Amino acid sequence: MSNPIIWTTRASKDLKKIFDFYKNLYGAEKAGQIALEIRKHTEILETSAENFKQIGQIDENFKHLKRDYRKLIHHHCKITYRIGNSVIYITRVFDTRQNPKKNL
Protein backbone atom coordinates (compact mmCIF):
# COMPACT_ATOMS: atom_id res chain seq x y z
CA MET A 1 0.00 0.00 0.00
CA SER A 2 1.27 3.46 -0.81
CA ASN A 3 0.31 7.00 -0.01
CA PRO A 4 -0.31 9.07 -3.13
CA ILE A 5 1.62 12.23 -3.76
CA ILE A 6 -0.31 15.41 -4.49
CA TRP A 7 1.47 18.38 -6.03
CA THR A 8 0.02 21.66 -4.81
CA THR A 9 -0.68 24.42 -7.30
CA ARG A 10 2.29 26.36 -5.90
CA ALA A 11 4.67 23.41 -6.32
CA SER A 12 3.45 22.85 -9.89
CA LYS A 13 4.08 26.53 -10.69
CA ASP A 14 7.54 26.24 -9.12
CA LEU A 15 8.32 23.25 -11.32
CA LYS A 16 7.09 25.15 -14.39
CA LYS A 17 9.42 28.05 -13.57
CA ILE A 18 12.33 25.63 -13.24
CA PHE A 19 11.35 24.05 -16.57
CA ASP A 20 11.23 27.48 -18.23
CA PHE A 21 14.63 28.39 -16.81
CA TYR A 22 16.25 25.22 -18.13
CA LYS A 23 14.36 25.48 -21.43
CA ASN A 24 16.02 28.84 -22.08
CA LEU A 25 19.37 27.45 -21.00
CA TYR A 26 19.43 23.96 -22.56
CA GLY A 27 16.30 23.59 -24.72
CA ALA A 28 12.90 22.01 -24.20
CA GLU A 29 14.02 18.37 -24.32
CA LYS A 30 16.63 18.73 -21.58
CA ALA A 31 14.28 20.91 -19.50
CA GLY A 32 11.62 18.20 -19.76
CA GLN A 33 14.10 15.56 -18.59
CA ILE A 34 15.06 17.67 -15.57
CA ALA A 35 11.42 18.30 -14.62
CA LEU A 36 10.66 14.58 -14.96
CA GLU A 37 13.66 13.70 -12.77
CA ILE A 38 12.41 16.04 -10.06
CA ARG A 39 8.93 14.47 -10.17
CA LYS A 40 10.35 10.94 -10.12
CA HIS A 41 12.59 11.79 -7.17
CA THR A 42 9.49 12.35 -5.03
CA GLU A 43 8.27 8.79 -5.64
CA ILE A 44 10.48 7.57 -2.80
CA LEU A 45 7.91 9.14 -0.46
CA GLU A 46 5.06 6.94 -1.71
CA THR A 47 6.11 3.82 0.15
CA SER A 48 3.94 2.72 3.06
CA ALA A 49 6.87 2.45 5.47
CA GLU A 50 6.66 5.36 7.94
CA ASN A 51 10.40 5.92 8.00
CA PHE A 52 10.45 6.51 4.24
CA LYS A 53 7.75 9.18 4.52
CA GLN A 54 10.06 11.10 6.82
CA ILE A 55 13.20 10.45 4.83
CA GLY A 56 13.88 14.16 4.33
CA GLN A 57 15.17 16.59 6.93
CA ILE A 58 12.88 19.11 8.57
CA ASP A 59 12.83 22.27 6.45
CA GLU A 60 13.83 25.08 8.80
CA ASN A 61 12.44 27.71 6.40
CA PHE A 62 8.93 26.47 7.20
CA LYS A 63 9.44 25.93 10.95
CA HIS A 64 7.14 28.88 11.78
CA LEU A 65 4.11 27.06 10.29
CA LYS A 66 1.82 24.72 12.24
CA ARG A 67 2.70 21.57 10.33
CA ASP A 68 6.06 19.88 9.92
CA TYR A 69 7.56 20.40 6.50
CA ARG A 70 10.41 18.26 5.26
CA LYS A 71 12.74 18.57 2.31
CA LEU A 72 14.42 16.39 -0.27
CA ILE A 73 17.38 17.63 -2.27
CA HIS A 74 17.76 16.66 -5.91
CA HIS A 75 20.66 18.25 -7.76
CA HIS A 76 20.11 22.01 -7.37
CA CYS A 77 16.49 21.68 -6.26
CA LYS A 78 14.94 21.54 -2.82
CA ILE A 79 11.60 19.75 -2.76
CA THR A 80 9.49 20.67 0.28
CA TYR A 81 6.69 18.36 1.37
CA ARG A 82 4.37 17.62 4.24
CA ILE A 83 2.65 14.43 5.28
CA GLY A 84 -1.16 14.49 5.39
CA ASN A 85 -3.50 11.85 6.80
CA SER A 86 -3.50 9.68 3.70
CA VAL A 87 -1.49 11.68 1.15
CA ILE A 88 1.83 13.43 0.86
CA TYR A 89 1.75 17.01 -0.37
CA ILE A 90 4.60 18.44 -2.42
CA THR A 91 4.32 22.09 -1.44
CA ARG A 92 7.33 23.83 -3.02
CA VAL A 93 10.14 23.14 -5.46
CA PHE A 94 12.99 25.59 -5.20
CA ASP A 95 16.15 25.92 -7.26
CA THR A 96 18.74 26.53 -4.55
CA ARG A 97 20.74 28.85 -6.79
CA GLN A 98 18.00 31.49 -6.47
CA ASN A 99 17.69 34.13 -3.81
CA PRO A 100 16.69 32.22 -0.62
CA LYS A 101 13.99 34.82 0.18
CA LYS A 102 12.06 33.58 -2.84
CA ASN A 103 11.58 30.24 -1.09
CA LEU A 104 9.24 31.61 1.57
Beta strands, then each sheet from edge to edge (+ up, - down):
strand 1: 5-7
strand 2: 57-58
strand 3: 70-74
strand 4: 77-83
strand 5: 88-95
sheet 1: 1+ 5+ 4- 3+ 2-
end
